Amino acid sequence: GAVSTTLVFENGKRHHCIYKTPIMPFEICVRTLKVENSLSGVGILSLDYIVELRGAKAERTKFSMQLLN
């Protein structure tokens, strides 16, 4: 697509990431509250994180994905 980013999730840490758009790139910060990863072919990935824009809390997301064989 026209936008791209790479988000880094690490328990208890903040990572600065670049969100690239057709107009201009901008920096976001991902503060990870919790990561649970038991994926190895099958399993569950759970994320709880906050995306900040210019130091302001922008969005808290809880994401869970289960892979089945």
C-alpha positions, -999 to 999 in steps of 0.1 A, spaced: 0 0 0 9 36 2 18 36 39 44 14 57 58 10 91 76 -15 114 64 -17 150 86 -32 177 69 -49 206 90 -56 237 75 -61 272 77 -29 293 97 -9 267 91 21 244 103 20 208 103 49 183 91 39 149 87 58 116 53 57 99 58 64 62 30 81 42 29 95 7 28 130 21 56 127 47 70 103 73 63 109 110 75 94 142 53 73 165 62 57 198 50 22 207 49 15 245 43 -23 250 25 -32 281 24 -70 275 35 -95 249 27 -132 250 40 -152 221 36 -190 220 36 -192 182 56 -220 166 35 -233 138 3 -232 160 -4 -211 191 -13 -176 203 1 -142 200 -13 -115 224 -3 -79 224 -13 -50 247 3 -17 236 -1 21 234 7 41 203 18 77 212 20 105 188 42 134 199 41 122 235 3 122 237 -15 89 243 -32 82 210 -45 46 211 -44 16 234 -48 -17 215 -53 -52 228 -47 -77 200 -49 -115 201 -43 -140 173 -46 -178 174 -31 -200 147 -47 -234 142 -33 -264 123 
